[in-house]
Structures are given as structure tokens and as C-alpha cells.
């Protein structure tokens, strides 16, 4: 028996088979939104109107111009009060006392006493002036009437009419009556227009002084970058510097700190101002706040330089025009002036421009040189610019070691007597031996000068670029002495020290370029031996002291605050060879960049001034030298040279081989051995290039014949 199951719960899902009926679901419309109350809509409209930019601009304009008029009246009233009373003098006395300048305070007090005495004298004169004025008016009136009557008498006599006696007097009375009528007509409108003219005058004073809050000023003023530097802006920047003693001193000064400032002078692409700090504020407190001071002046940090002049408690601010330091300074005169020449002793190399925009030229006479900085900031370019200028003096000799070895100094082929290029330890060894040869040359010159004090030697520039590689070279010689290092056993270190000690006296000078200075790659004794020290951007203040010395950095030199990558070619220079403002120990120079192509053109001009220089590319001490080939090499392109000059060039080529034992007789014997000999030209013994080449050819022929046999 089957049972039927009755489900008490109705299924909610509709049937899914095709026979199921279609069910339509009617969705009722959403109820209408309730109307927004009138007060809400009104509030929204008011908020929109109040916050609209046009409303804000209008409110700022109304407030600005109203405050211009009101504050203009305050300014005029204060000026009038200062002119009539001794308030100005009292304010200056308080300022001088706050700054601790008692002499200035006494001087202003004397001026105040003189002002009060003069004012008292004027007031006493006022007691007698009414009587004197009345007498003066009476006398003046009588004289005037007498003159007019006399003039009338003359007219009456001339016209034969007695009535003309009073004609001038009547004309004068009519003229006075006319003036009275004009005043009566103008007086009414003047009373109406006068107040408006007075308000306009007050508004003009206020607008010139920008006498309104910052929020009320126009957008282009309120949001401007690099606004003009004015005394009030400088004082405000100093007040907000975060130095409590300085802020309190400015508040106590009656003139709000204006007396601290010297005149603001235009200085190149910026302005310069000296600030005398009040008592209790040290200069290093301001120096340490350079970034904040720059931002207070609406400048970037690199656009504000702080130096310490000779005056006590004084800092000198140089503030660049906004963005001016990012503009290029133009090409070097070496590139633009093809007639430029150089003089090692009296001339100055055109290196660039200082921050004032003036040409920065430096003397290289008897000065060792050190240029340092981070990598790829323009160190080689700065060094090469000086060397290119000096190459235009035909008497200057160059020995160059480029331990970077990428061709920066290749233009000196045919100018430098020695040119080493490469970054390996072998190149560092060659550079060390080159400097040691320079020491021998220096000693030879000193000995020759001792015998003959009148002798003059050609300047010799021994230049090592990337000198940190030489200091860090790990190689050792046969005597176990290291080539690199910073100890007394280091060959490179000791050679440089010897040149620093005595080379200047005989014009043997050491130029070095090095990067990222440390005590290991730039020892203290070496960096302090340079007369001219220049630094591009470096990483830390301690590196800045290594590059320029603690004295220059303490006085405001800050190569560590230059911008890496953005201030390429900008050097901070400490040297007596360049004009530095009085009281400063360094100067910032933006150097000219000379690219490879114009550098090659300048080098070509330098080569044209010389008789042909055979550039030795490497120092090789492991093989016996070919004397005849070396003679041909030192002759270069010269058709003939005096024997003395040939011997000098041989000595410069390899002083250990061609030392004092090489004389005119030995040179003559060498040539005679191969069928040639020096001959006289105009009474002077010379060596002909053709003769030497012919001797080389004869030797080669003889060598070939011997080999055939």
C-alpha cells in the first residue's frame, strides 16, 4: 500500500522544465527622494560663492588695497614723527647698544643732543617771530605801495595824465581780487577732492612698501620664487633662522635689525651684503644654517654662499638671482681669441668666472697645483684648460702622466716631452719614474744654479692626472720599495715631496689631479705642499678640509655643498695666485669647458710656436737605449739644432742614460762612428737632421750586410 507524501513547505525556486509557466515579477518604482530643504540649498550656494576663486581674489584685493592705505598712513605718520622728534636717534642708540657697539651708540647720542639743541633754538625763535613777521609785513607792504606809486608817477609824467599815478596800484588790487575769486571757485571742489588725493597718496606709499599681510598680496608676489633681495627680507630670514640670541637681539633693536646690514651691492648674477651680528651670536652659528637661510630667502641652498670677511662678528652673504647659477658662462677666451698668447712669469690663465660674473684668471708662476673632487665633475677639464694656456708659452716644458688613459691628454702629443697614458700598475710605475726623473732634473738645476746664479731654466711642469692611482699602486721595485703609499719608503710620495720642497726655486713644478681624496690616496704632506688648491664637489666636509685646508673651510669654503652632477666645473679655489675678495680665504670659480675639438685647435697653435717636440710615450729602463735613434727622436721635425740643445733634450728624455757624461765630444764621436759629424752654422756647432737620418740609414745597411755574411 503506497502513501502520498504531502510537502508542507512551498518551493521557492520556479520549475525549470520547459512546460513551466512564465512568471512575471513587477518591481515597484523607487519612492521619490525627499526635497532638499531650502536652508541646505541656501547654505550650499553661500559656501560655493564664498569659496569661489573669484570671491577669494576679490576679498584679497579689497583687503590689500585697504591695508595699503591704512599702513601707508602709518608709514607717513612714523616718518613725520621721526622728522619732528628724536625718535630715530633713540632707536639707533638702542640698536647700537643691543649690538654691543658702544662707539656707535655714543655717536648717535651726540647727534640726538645736536638735534635737540637745534629744535630748542627754533622754538625760542618762534617767540619773537610774530612781532618780527608783523614788522616785516608792514615794511614789505609800505615798500610795495611806494614802488607802485613811484611807477604810477613815472607813467603819469610819460602820459601827461595825473590819474595814471594810481594805475599800478589799481591793477595790483584787481589782481588780488581775481586770485580771491579763483580761490572761492576752487575751494569747494578742493575740499571734496582733497581727501581722495590724500588717500591716494597714502595708498601709493603703502603699495610701494607692500604694506599688507602675505595672504592679501597678489598671486605672482605671494607665490614668487627668487623675489628681489631687500633689507627687510634679509633681516626676516636671519630672524627666522632658529638662533635664539639672534632673534632676541633683532626684537630688541629699535629699527628691527636694519642696522646689522651693510649696503646691498649688485655682485655679478646676484647681490652681496655684509651682516654685522649682534653680541652673543657667532659666525659659525649662521654658517651652520646655510640651507635654512637660503630657504628663508626663497633660494636653493647652492644659490647662497656665506663667507667670513676680516671684520669681527661679520658674515658676508652672496645671494644669486634665482636660477642664474644653472646658466652656462660661455666659451673660454682661449677658444674665441686665436691671437691669445701666454707668459708663464707675468701672465694669468683665463680659467672662468667668479660668482660676481668677473673673469677669474690665475697666475701659475712658481706654484704647485692640486685639483681634486669626485669623479666625472670636470677635474681633468679644469687642469687641461690651464695646461693649454701655458702651452702657448713656447719656453714651458711638459712631462705628463695620464693615469686614466682615455685620451684626454692626447692633444699634448708634440707639446709634452713625455706623455704616459694608461691606468695599469705599469703606467703608475712609469709615472713614478717620470717624477723621479724630474727630481734628478731639479737637483741638476740646483747644482748648476749654485755654480752660476744668473742661469735661467725653462719652466718644467710635471703633471700627473688621476694621481690617486700612483699613491695606491701596490707594486714594488727590485729594492723592495713600494711605488705607492704614503710612507717615507714610497717612491712616488717621496719624489713629489722633494719637488714640493725645492722645485719652485728652479721652476720645476708639480701639478696633480686626484679624485675622492682620503688620507690614503692623498697624503697630508703632499696636499699641503701645493700653493694652489682647488676642489670640485666632494662628499663630506672632512674631504673639503683635505682638499683646501681647515682654514679655508672654517672661513666659508664649502665644496662639499656643491651639487654633484649639476655643478660640474665649479671649483672652490684657495690660492694667492687668484684675486680673492679681501678678508676671504677662497673663491668660487665656474670654469670654462674646452671640448676636445677646440682643445686640439689650441694645441695646434701651441705646436706652431715650438721647433718640434718628440714626445716620449713611455719610460723603458729594461733595455739599452739606442743613442743614434734617440738623437733623431729629439730632433723631431727641426732641420738642425745646436749641440747644446740636443744634449738638453737627451737628458730630458732619459737623465740616467744621458747624464753629465754626455758632452759635445761624445755626441760628435757618436756621429763620426756612423760616418757623420756635427758642423758649424754661423759659428755655432749644430746637428743636422738629414745627417742623423743618413747615419741611421748607413748603420742599417751595414747591419744588413753583416747579417748576410
VMD Tcl script that draws the C-alpha trace (Angstrom):
set ca {
  {0.00 0.00 0.00}
  {1.54 3.30 -1.12}
  {1.38 6.50 0.79}
  {1.28 10.02 -0.67}
  {3.73 12.50 0.86}
  {2.39 15.97 1.20}
  {5.06 18.76 1.45}
  {4.04 21.45 3.77}
  {6.68 23.97 2.51}
  {6.15 25.61 -0.85}
  {9.30 25.53 -3.05}
  {10.75 28.95 -3.67}
  {12.63 28.10 -6.88}
  {10.47 28.15 -10.01}
  {10.22 24.93 -12.06}
  {12.98 24.51 -14.59}
  {11.29 22.35 -17.19}
  {10.08 23.83 -20.44}
  {6.45 23.28 -19.53}
  {6.63 25.54 -16.55}
  {4.59 28.73 -16.84}
  {6.31 32.09 -17.24}
  {6.17 34.16 -14.10}
  {6.30 37.98 -14.42}
  {7.65 39.91 -11.46}
  {6.52 43.50 -11.11}
  {9.09 45.74 -9.40}
  {7.56 48.91 -7.97}
  {9.23 52.30 -8.67}
  {11.55 53.70 -6.02}
  {9.95 56.28 -3.84}
  {10.84 59.87 -4.85}
  {13.74 61.48 -2.97}
  {12.62 63.92 -0.34}
  {13.15 67.55 -1.37}
  {16.28 69.28 -0.15}
  {15.39 71.87 2.43}
  {15.71 75.47 1.43}
  {18.21 76.24 4.18}
  {20.52 73.43 2.94}
  {20.39 74.69 -0.62}
  {20.99 78.23 0.53}
  {23.96 77.12 2.65}
  {25.48 75.27 -0.30}
  {25.05 78.29 -2.54}
  {26.61 80.57 0.05}
  {29.54 78.14 0.54}
  {30.12 77.93 -3.21}
  {30.03 81.71 -3.53}
  {32.33 82.26 -0.56}
  {34.91 79.64 -1.59}
  {34.91 80.56 -5.28}
  {38.29 81.74 -6.56}
  {36.79 84.99 -7.85}
  {35.46 85.74 -4.37}
  {38.84 84.97 -2.80}
  {40.61 87.19 -5.31}
  {38.11 90.00 -4.69}
  {38.43 89.75 -0.91}
  {42.24 89.74 -1.13}
  {42.15 92.77 -3.44}
  {39.83 94.73 -1.15}
  {41.86 93.84 1.94}
  {45.14 94.54 0.18}
  {44.22 98.00 -1.08}
  {42.53 98.95 2.18}
  {45.60 97.92 4.15}
  {47.85 99.70 1.65}
  {46.01 102.93 2.55}
  {45.90 102.28 6.29}
  {49.51 101.15 6.60}
  {50.62 103.89 4.21}
  {49.16 106.35 6.73}
  {51.11 104.63 9.50}
  {54.32 104.88 7.48}
  {53.77 108.58 6.75}
  {52.88 109.26 10.37}
  {56.02 107.46 11.55}
  {58.19 109.35 9.10}
  {56.64 112.63 10.23}
  {57.12 111.72 13.88}
  {60.75 110.74 13.23}
  {61.34 114.05 11.48}
  {59.81 116.13 14.26}
  {61.20 114.26 17.27}
  {64.34 112.42 18.29}
  {62.69 109.01 17.94}
  {65.01 107.99 15.11}
  {68.10 108.79 17.13}
  {66.80 106.97 20.20}
  {66.00 103.93 18.07}
  {69.51 103.86 16.63}
  {71.00 104.21 20.13}
  {69.04 101.17 21.32}
  {70.11 99.22 18.24}
  {73.79 100.03 18.76}
  {73.56 99.07 22.42}
  {71.88 95.77 21.54}
  {74.65 95.06 19.03}
  {77.30 95.88 21.65}
  {78.67 98.77 19.58}
  {79.18 101.45 22.23}
  {81.07 103.78 19.90}
  {78.12 103.94 17.51}
  {75.78 104.46 20.46}
  {77.83 107.44 21.66}
  {77.89 108.92 18.17}
  {74.09 108.67 17.83}
  {73.68 110.20 21.30}
  {75.76 113.18 20.21}
  {73.57 113.57 17.13}
  {70.48 113.44 19.34}
  {71.87 116.22 21.54}
  {72.59 118.38 18.49}
  {69.07 117.75 17.16}
  {67.51 118.75 20.49}
  {69.63 121.89 20.68}
  {68.63 122.92 17.16}
  {64.96 122.22 17.91}
  {65.13 124.33 21.10}
  {66.70 127.15 19.14}
  {63.88 127.02 16.58}
  {61.24 127.08 19.32}
  {62.81 130.08 21.00}
  {62.82 131.86 17.68}
  {59.07 131.29 17.42}
  {58.53 133.54 20.48}
  {59.92 136.54 18.61}
  {58.77 135.64 15.13}
  {55.16 137.07 15.30}
  {56.42 140.59 16.07}
  {59.18 140.30 13.50}
  {56.73 138.88 10.97}
  {54.30 141.78 11.56}
  {57.11 144.28 11.15}
  {58.24 142.52 8.02}
  {54.73 142.53 6.56}
  {54.27 146.24 7.36}
  {57.61 147.19 5.89}
  {57.04 145.00 2.86}
  {53.59 146.42 2.26}
  {54.83 150.02 2.58}
  {57.74 149.43 0.23}
  {55.46 147.71 -2.30}
  {52.96 150.56 -2.23}
  {55.77 153.09 -2.56}
  {57.19 151.23 -5.57}
  {53.76 151.05 -7.22}
  {53.11 154.79 -6.60}
  {56.54 155.68 -7.95}
  {55.81 153.59 -11.02}
  {52.47 155.45 -11.39}
  {54.23 158.82 -11.18}
  {56.54 157.80 -13.97}
  {53.55 156.67 -16.07}
  {51.69 159.95 -15.33}
  {54.67 162.06 -16.41}
  {55.05 159.99 -19.54}
  {51.33 160.06 -20.46}
  {50.66 163.61 -19.18}
  {47.71 162.18 -17.18}
  {47.67 162.61 -13.41}
  {45.21 159.72 -12.95}
  {47.93 157.25 -14.02}
  {49.57 157.71 -10.62}
  {47.21 155.12 -9.09}
  {47.02 152.86 -12.18}
  {49.67 150.28 -10.96}
  {48.09 150.26 -7.51}
  {44.62 149.68 -9.00}
  {45.96 146.86 -11.24}
  {47.53 145.16 -8.24}
  {44.27 145.38 -6.28}
  {42.34 143.93 -9.24}
  {44.87 141.05 -9.49}
  {44.46 140.25 -5.80}
  {40.67 140.31 -6.21}
  {41.00 137.89 -9.14}
  {43.06 135.49 -7.01}
  {40.41 135.66 -4.29}
  {37.67 134.79 -6.81}
  {39.74 131.85 -8.13}
  {40.22 130.52 -4.61}
  {36.48 130.90 -3.94}
  {35.68 128.88 -7.08}
  {38.30 126.17 -6.45}
  {37.87 125.89 -2.70}
  {34.68 123.84 -2.78}
  {35.90 121.15 -5.23}
  {39.28 121.10 -3.46}
  {37.60 120.28 -0.16}
  {35.78 117.45 -1.92}
  {38.71 116.04 -3.92}
  {41.44 116.74 -1.35}
  {40.67 113.78 0.94}
  {40.66 111.42 -2.02}
  {44.03 112.76 -3.17}
  {45.37 112.32 0.34}
  {44.10 108.72 0.43}
  {45.67 108.09 -2.98}
  {49.00 109.39 -1.71}
  {48.80 107.12 1.35}
  {47.86 104.15 -0.88}
  {50.88 104.84 -3.08}
  {53.23 104.79 -0.10}
  {51.71 101.54 1.19}
  {51.78 99.79 -2.20}
  {55.45 100.63 -2.74}
  {56.27 99.11 0.65}
  {53.98 96.09 0.06}
  {52.41 97.03 3.41}
  {49.89 94.20 3.57}
  {49.82 90.66 5.00}
  {51.24 87.87 2.87}
  {47.82 86.29 2.27}
  {46.47 89.52 0.81}
  {49.25 90.03 -1.74}
  {48.76 89.10 -5.42}
  {49.46 85.53 -6.52}
  {52.56 86.45 -8.53}
  {54.05 88.09 -5.42}
  {52.81 85.61 -2.83}
  {53.99 82.52 -4.74}
  {57.01 84.03 -6.48}
  {60.40 82.31 -6.47}
  {63.52 84.37 -6.21}
  {61.97 87.66 -5.14}
  {64.32 90.66 -5.06}
  {66.55 90.82 -2.01}
  {65.68 93.77 0.22}
  {66.89 94.67 3.73}
  {63.60 93.58 5.29}
  {63.80 90.17 3.57}
  {67.37 89.60 4.78}
  {66.55 90.62 8.36}
  {63.45 88.42 8.39}
  {65.48 85.47 7.05}
  {68.04 85.96 9.83}
  {65.36 86.39 12.48}
  {63.69 83.11 11.48}
  {66.99 81.23 11.35}
  {66.40 79.45 14.64}
  {69.20 81.14 16.60}
  {67.57 82.40 19.84}
  {70.22 85.02 20.63}
  {69.94 86.47 17.13}
  {66.14 86.51 17.19}
  {66.00 88.21 20.59}
  {68.62 90.80 19.59}
  {66.65 91.72 16.46}
  {63.47 92.14 18.53}
  {65.27 94.50 20.92}
  {66.64 96.65 18.11}
  {64.55 99.74 17.55}
  {64.96 99.54 13.77}
  {64.02 95.83 13.66}
  {67.58 94.80 12.77}
  {68.21 97.05 9.77}
  {71.39 98.45 11.31}
  {73.01 95.00 11.12}
  {73.13 95.21 7.33}
  {75.64 96.96 5.16}
  {74.64 98.21 1.72}
  {73.20 95.56 -0.61}
  {75.50 95.58 -3.65}
  {74.94 94.03 -7.06}
  {77.60 91.34 -7.50}
  {77.52 89.53 -10.84}
  {74.43 87.34 -11.13}
  {73.37 88.13 -7.57}
  {73.77 90.53 -4.68}
  {76.16 90.76 -1.75}
  {75.61 92.13 1.73}
  {77.69 92.19 4.93}
  {75.83 91.37 8.14}
  {77.29 92.51 11.48}
  {75.99 90.05 14.03}
  {74.90 91.28 17.48}
  {76.86 90.39 20.57}
  {76.37 86.79 21.64}
  {75.93 85.41 18.10}
  {78.90 83.68 16.47}
  {79.53 83.46 12.73}
  {79.59 79.66 12.69}
  {76.01 79.60 14.01}
  {74.93 81.34 10.81}
  {77.20 79.22 8.60}
  {75.70 76.04 10.01}
  {72.22 77.22 8.97}
  {73.02 77.79 5.30}
  {70.15 75.71 3.93}
  {67.55 77.27 6.21}
  {68.84 80.75 5.44}
  {68.63 80.04 1.70}
  {65.06 78.78 2.02}
  {64.11 81.82 4.10}
  {65.44 83.94 1.22}
  {63.38 81.86 -1.28}
  {66.56 80.43 -2.79}
  {68.08 76.98 -3.14}
  {71.00 76.09 -0.91}
  {73.54 76.28 -3.74}
  {72.42 79.85 -4.50}
  {73.57 81.28 -1.14}
  {77.24 81.50 -0.11}
  {78.38 82.52 3.36}
  {81.95 83.73 3.88}
  {83.77 85.40 6.75}
  {85.44 88.76 5.92}
  {88.07 90.46 8.05}
  {85.62 92.46 10.17}
  {84.78 90.89 13.53}
  {81.35 89.27 14.06}
  {80.54 89.73 10.37}
  {79.30 87.31 7.72}
  {79.19 88.12 4.02}
  {76.18 86.78 2.17}
  {76.24 86.33 -1.60}
  {72.75 85.57 -2.88}
  {72.33 84.52 -6.50}
  {69.44 85.52 -8.72}
  {67.07 82.58 -8.84}
  {68.30 80.04 -11.42}
  {71.28 82.16 -12.51}
  {73.90 79.58 -11.48}
  {72.33 76.98 -13.75}
  {73.10 79.07 -16.84}
  {76.37 78.40 -18.76}
  {79.08 81.05 -18.60}
  {80.20 80.96 -22.22}
  {83.32 79.77 -24.06}
  {86.89 80.26 -22.92}
  {88.89 83.19 -24.36}
  {91.37 80.54 -25.48}
  {88.73 79.34 -27.93}
  {87.37 82.70 -29.06}
  {90.68 84.61 -29.30}
  {93.10 82.88 -31.68}
  {95.71 85.57 -31.09}
  {95.97 84.91 -27.36}
  {99.44 84.13 -26.04}
  {100.74 83.12 -22.62}
  {103.52 84.26 -20.35}
  {104.48 81.89 -17.56}
  {106.03 84.58 -15.39}
  {103.75 87.59 -15.78}
  {100.55 86.25 -17.33}
  {97.38 84.79 -15.86}
  {95.39 81.90 -17.27}
  {91.73 82.64 -18.09}
  {90.08 79.93 -16.02}
  {86.45 81.02 -15.80}
  {84.22 83.44 -13.91}
  {83.67 84.10 -10.24}
  {80.22 84.41 -8.72}
  {80.20 88.13 -9.42}
  {80.50 87.38 -13.12}
  {84.01 88.83 -13.32}
  {86.73 86.98 -15.21}
  {88.69 84.65 -12.93}
  {92.33 84.49 -14.03}
  {95.05 82.67 -12.12}
  {98.82 83.04 -12.04}
  {100.76 79.78 -12.41}
  {104.20 81.24 -11.79}
  {106.20 79.02 -9.42}
  {103.09 77.47 -7.89}
  {102.50 73.78 -7.32}
  {98.91 72.86 -8.15}
  {96.39 70.38 -6.75}
  {92.89 69.89 -8.20}
  {90.60 67.36 -6.56}
  {86.96 66.36 -6.44}
  {84.59 63.49 -7.09}
  {84.75 61.52 -10.32}
  {83.30 62.99 -13.53}
  {82.90 66.52 -12.20}
  {85.34 68.32 -14.53}
  {88.70 67.88 -12.82}
  {90.62 66.89 -15.96}
  {88.94 69.66 -17.97}
  {89.95 72.26 -15.37}
  {93.56 71.03 -15.35}
  {93.76 70.78 -19.12}
  {92.46 74.33 -19.58}
  {95.38 75.67 -17.53}
  {97.90 73.48 -19.35}
  {96.57 74.56 -22.77}
  {97.02 78.21 -21.88}
  {100.52 77.64 -20.52}
  {101.43 75.66 -23.65}
  {101.12 78.92 -25.60}
  {104.38 79.95 -23.89}
  {106.93 78.16 -26.04}
  {109.50 78.06 -23.23}
  {107.39 75.87 -20.94}
  {108.10 72.14 -20.97}
  {105.60 69.43 -20.03}
  {106.00 65.93 -18.66}
  {102.54 64.39 -18.42}
  {101.23 61.14 -16.95}
  {97.53 60.47 -17.56}
  {96.65 57.50 -15.37}
  {93.10 57.46 -16.68}
  {94.35 56.73 -20.17}
  {91.30 57.55 -22.30}
  {92.90 60.22 -24.48}
  {92.10 63.38 -22.51}
  {95.74 64.48 -22.82}
  {96.43 63.14 -26.32}
  {96.37 66.70 -27.70}
  {99.72 67.25 -25.98}
  {101.42 64.91 -28.43}
  {104.12 67.10 -29.93}
  {103.99 69.53 -26.97}
  {104.89 67.37 -23.99}
  {108.35 65.80 -23.99}
  {106.93 62.86 -22.07}
  {103.36 61.52 -22.24}
  {102.28 58.41 -20.34}
  {98.70 57.23 -20.83}
  {97.13 54.25 -19.13}
  {95.58 53.03 -15.86}
  {97.65 49.90 -15.18}
  {100.29 49.38 -12.50}
  {102.95 49.54 -15.22}
  {101.76 53.04 -16.13}
  {101.81 54.02 -12.44}
  {105.40 52.74 -12.25}
  {106.30 54.79 -15.33}
  {104.64 57.87 -13.81}
  {106.63 57.37 -10.60}
  {109.88 57.08 -12.54}
  {108.93 60.20 -14.51}
  {108.54 62.16 -11.26}
  {111.85 60.73 -10.00}
  {113.50 61.91 -13.23}
  {112.03 65.35 -12.51}
  {113.71 65.21 -9.09}
  {117.04 64.49 -10.78}
  {116.44 67.36 -13.21}
  {115.62 69.61 -10.27}
  {118.84 68.62 -8.48}
  {120.84 69.21 -11.67}
  {119.35 72.68 -11.99}
  {120.02 73.48 -8.34}
  {123.66 72.44 -8.72}
  {124.05 74.43 -11.95}
  {122.45 77.49 -10.34}
  {124.78 77.13 -7.37}
  {127.73 77.41 -9.77}
  {126.13 80.19 -11.83}
  {123.35 82.12 -10.03}
  {122.48 84.03 -13.21}
  {121.40 80.90 -15.10}
  {117.72 80.70 -16.05}
  {115.96 77.40 -16.72}
  {112.85 76.78 -18.81}
  {109.81 76.01 -16.65}
  {109.06 72.29 -16.34}
  {105.51 71.23 -15.50}
  {105.32 67.68 -14.15}
  {101.63 66.80 -14.41}
  {100.03 63.63 -13.07}
  {96.29 63.23 -13.66}
  {94.45 60.66 -11.51}
  {97.37 60.78 -9.07}
  {95.44 58.67 -6.56}
  {96.37 55.65 -8.70}
  {100.06 56.36 -8.17}
  {99.56 56.70 -4.43}
  {97.58 53.45 -4.32}
  {99.91 51.44 -6.61}
  {100.82 48.16 -4.82}
  {103.88 47.34 -6.96}
  {107.39 47.20 -5.50}
  {110.74 47.72 -7.13}
  {113.80 45.49 -7.08}
  {114.90 47.17 -3.87}
  {111.56 46.17 -2.29}
  {110.49 49.80 -2.01}
  {106.81 50.31 -2.85}
  {105.95 52.67 -5.69}
  {102.75 53.79 -3.95}
  {101.84 54.54 -0.37}
  {102.18 57.48 1.97}
  {105.24 56.50 3.99}
  {108.85 57.55 3.69}
  {109.56 54.35 1.76}
  {107.06 55.24 -1.00}
  {108.89 56.26 -4.17}
  {106.08 58.38 -5.65}
  {105.27 60.06 -2.35}
  {108.90 60.96 -1.65}
  {109.53 62.19 -5.20}
  {106.53 64.52 -5.03}
  {107.61 65.75 -1.61}
  {111.11 66.58 -2.89}
  {109.68 68.60 -5.79}
  {107.34 70.42 -3.41}
  {110.26 71.26 -1.16}
  {112.75 72.64 -3.70}
  {111.32 72.53 -7.21}
  {109.80 76.00 -7.12}
  {113.24 77.64 -6.87}
  {114.30 76.25 -10.28}
  {110.84 76.23 -11.93}
  {110.20 72.50 -11.64}
  {106.53 72.41 -10.66}
  {104.22 69.58 -9.66}
  {100.61 69.58 -10.88}
  {98.31 66.83 -9.65}
  {94.70 65.93 -10.26}
  {93.08 63.42 -7.93}
  {89.57 62.30 -7.06}
  {87.68 61.47 -3.89}
  {90.54 62.49 -1.55}
  {91.39 60.44 1.52}
  {94.48 60.20 3.72}
  {95.47 57.08 1.78}
  {95.23 58.37 -1.79}
  {96.23 61.97 -0.99}
  {98.63 62.14 2.00}
  {98.57 65.24 4.19}
  {102.14 66.33 3.45}
  {101.52 66.21 -0.30}
  {98.25 68.11 -0.34}
  {99.64 70.81 1.95}
  {102.67 71.24 -0.31}
  {100.55 72.71 -3.13}
  {100.44 76.50 -3.39}
  {97.19 76.45 -5.38}
  {94.49 74.10 -4.11}
  {91.17 73.76 -5.90}
  {88.26 71.45 -5.24}
  {85.19 70.48 -7.18}
  {82.28 68.90 -5.35}
  {83.36 66.43 -2.66}
  {81.31 64.16 -0.46}
  {81.98 65.39 3.07}
  {83.28 68.39 5.00}
  {86.34 66.37 6.06}
  {87.18 65.83 2.38}
  {86.73 69.56 1.81}
  {89.31 70.19 4.54}
  {91.66 67.69 2.88}
  {91.27 69.45 -0.44}
  {91.51 73.09 0.68}
  {92.70 73.08 4.27}
  {90.81 73.64 7.51}
  {91.37 77.41 7.45}
  {89.58 77.86 4.12}
  {86.67 75.62 5.14}
  {86.26 77.36 8.51}
  {86.14 80.68 6.64}
  {83.26 79.51 4.45}
  {84.75 77.41 1.63}
  {82.20 74.65 1.02}
  {82.92 72.37 -1.96}
  {81.00 69.66 -0.10}
  {77.83 71.74 -0.54}
  {78.10 71.90 -4.31}
  {75.68 69.72 -6.25}
  {77.14 66.57 -7.74}
  {76.36 66.38 -11.43}
  {74.80 69.86 -11.57}
  {77.82 71.98 -10.59}
  {80.32 70.38 -12.95}
  {83.35 72.57 -13.46}
  {82.59 74.72 -10.39}
  {85.72 74.97 -8.24}
  {86.43 76.40 -4.83}
  {89.97 77.79 -5.07}
  {92.42 78.66 -2.30}
  {95.49 80.35 -3.77}
  {97.42 83.59 -3.71}
  {97.62 83.38 -7.48}
  {93.99 84.41 -7.99}
  {92.22 87.58 -6.89}
  {90.23 86.75 -3.74}
  {87.97 89.37 -2.07}
  {89.58 90.99 0.95}
  {89.11 89.03 4.13}
  {88.23 85.76 2.40}
  {90.46 82.70 2.08}
  {88.87 81.16 -1.01}
  {86.86 81.99 -4.11}
  {84.32 80.01 -6.11}
  {85.10 79.80 -9.83}
  {82.88 78.47 -12.61}
  {85.45 77.23 -15.10}
  {85.23 77.39 -18.87}
  {84.81 73.99 -20.52}
  {87.07 73.39 -23.53}
  {85.91 70.39 -25.55}
  {88.26 68.01 -27.37}
  {87.98 69.66 -30.80}
  {88.74 73.25 -29.69}
  {91.42 71.82 -27.37}
  {93.09 70.26 -30.39}
  {92.97 73.62 -32.21}
  {94.60 75.39 -29.24}
  {97.23 72.63 -29.05}
  {97.94 73.10 -32.76}
  {98.63 76.80 -32.11}
  {100.97 75.82 -29.28}
  {102.82 73.34 -31.52}
  {103.28 76.02 -34.18}
  {105.19 78.11 -31.61}
  {107.69 75.31 -30.98}
  {110.52 73.87 -33.06}
  {109.08 70.38 -32.95}
  {109.00 68.24 -29.85}
  {109.47 64.48 -29.94}
  {107.07 63.09 -27.37}
  {108.32 60.06 -25.49}
  {105.38 57.77 -24.84}
  {106.85 55.51 -22.14}
  {109.76 55.17 -19.78}
  {111.58 51.89 -20.50}
  {114.53 51.17 -18.29}
  {114.87 47.48 -19.04}
  {116.58 47.82 -22.44}
  {119.75 49.57 -23.55}
  {118.96 52.81 -25.32}
  {119.72 53.41 -28.98}
  {121.65 56.68 -28.76}
  {121.52 57.45 -32.50}
  {117.79 56.79 -32.66}
  {117.28 58.96 -29.59}
  {119.20 61.81 -31.26}
  {116.88 61.51 -34.27}
  {113.86 61.47 -31.94}
  {114.83 64.61 -30.01}
  {115.50 66.46 -33.27}
  {111.87 65.88 -34.25}
  {110.95 67.96 -37.28}
  {113.71 70.53 -36.73}
  {116.15 70.63 -39.71}
  {119.00 71.35 -37.31}
  {119.65 72.09 -33.64}
  {122.59 73.33 -31.63}
  {124.50 70.54 -29.96}
  {123.79 72.03 -26.52}
  {120.06 71.84 -27.20}
  {120.36 68.25 -28.41}
  {122.17 67.32 -25.20}
  {119.47 69.00 -23.09}
  {116.75 67.10 -24.89}
  {118.60 63.82 -24.50}
  {118.91 64.47 -20.77}
  {115.18 65.21 -20.53}
  {114.49 62.01 -22.47}
  {116.48 59.81 -20.06}
  {118.57 61.56 -17.46}
  {120.06 58.31 -16.14}
  {121.47 57.38 -19.58}
  {122.29 60.83 -20.91}
  {123.71 62.39 -17.77}
  {126.67 64.64 -17.21}
  {128.93 62.16 -19.03}
  {127.31 63.11 -22.31}
  {129.17 66.10 -23.76}
  {129.70 67.67 -27.17}
  {132.70 65.41 -27.75}
  {130.71 62.25 -27.06}
  {127.92 63.40 -29.36}
  {130.48 64.16 -32.04}
  {132.07 60.71 -31.60}
  {128.65 59.03 -31.95}
  {128.00 60.70 -35.30}
  {131.55 60.16 -36.58}
  {131.20 56.47 -35.76}
  {128.48 56.27 -38.41}
  {130.13 58.50 -41.00}
  {128.67 61.88 -39.96}
  {129.71 64.67 -37.63}
  {128.34 67.95 -36.26}
  {129.18 71.01 -38.30}
  {129.17 74.72 -37.62}
  {126.42 77.06 -38.80}
  {127.01 80.80 -38.27}
  {129.84 79.96 -35.91}
  {127.74 77.58 -33.73}
  {128.10 73.78 -33.70}
  {124.84 72.18 -34.85}
  {123.48 68.71 -35.60}
  {121.64 68.35 -38.91}
  {118.57 66.13 -39.02}
  {119.43 64.89 -42.52}
  {122.90 63.84 -41.35}
  {121.48 61.83 -38.44}
  {118.93 60.11 -40.68}
  {121.67 59.32 -43.15}
  {123.79 57.86 -40.32}
  {120.84 55.68 -39.29}
  {120.44 54.51 -42.87}
  {124.17 53.73 -43.14}
  {124.02 51.74 -39.91}
  {121.02 49.77 -41.12}
  {122.81 48.99 -44.41}
  {125.92 47.89 -42.53}
  {123.80 45.72 -40.23}
  {122.08 44.08 -43.17}
  {125.42 43.35 -44.88}
  {126.83 41.81 -41.68}
  {123.77 39.60 -41.35}
  {124.12 38.46 -45.00}
  {127.74 37.47 -44.48}
}
mol new
graphics top color blue
foreach p $ca { graphics top sphere $p radius 0.5 }
foreach p [lrange $ca 0 end-1] q [lrange $ca 1 end] { graphics top cylinder $p $q radius 0.2 }
display resetview
